[in-house]
Amino acid sequence: MLPGETIHSGASRTCTTCNITVVEQVCYSAAGYYIGTTCNCGPYSRESHYYRTQEAAQAALLNNQVNYRS
């Protein structure tokens, strides 16, 4: 991971293209569920490692137990 690639490594919380302030949420890709952010442009950042289920990702987010990328 590169510095500034995620919110936790220094990326701005505001998309410079659409000017939306992003918030962490459960997202999905072909690789699985993860904690990430989106803006009007589309996916903005993937903050965590992947989770097997949406429920596991949601529980991690709600309980402040996110397995953040490093």
Stockholm file with secondary structure:
# STOCKHOLM 1.0

chainA/1-70         MLPGETIHSGASRTCTTCNITVVEQVCYSAAGYYIGTTCNCGPYSRESHYYRTQEAAQAALLNNQVNYRS
#=GR chainA/1-70 SS CCTTSSGGGTCCSBCTTTCCBCCCEEEEETTEEEEEEEETTEEEEECBCCBSSHHHHHHHHHTTCCCBCC
#=GC SS_cons        CCTTSSGGGTCCSBCTTTCCBCCCEEEEETTEEEEEEEETTEEEEECBCCBSSHHHHHHHHHTTCCCBCC
//
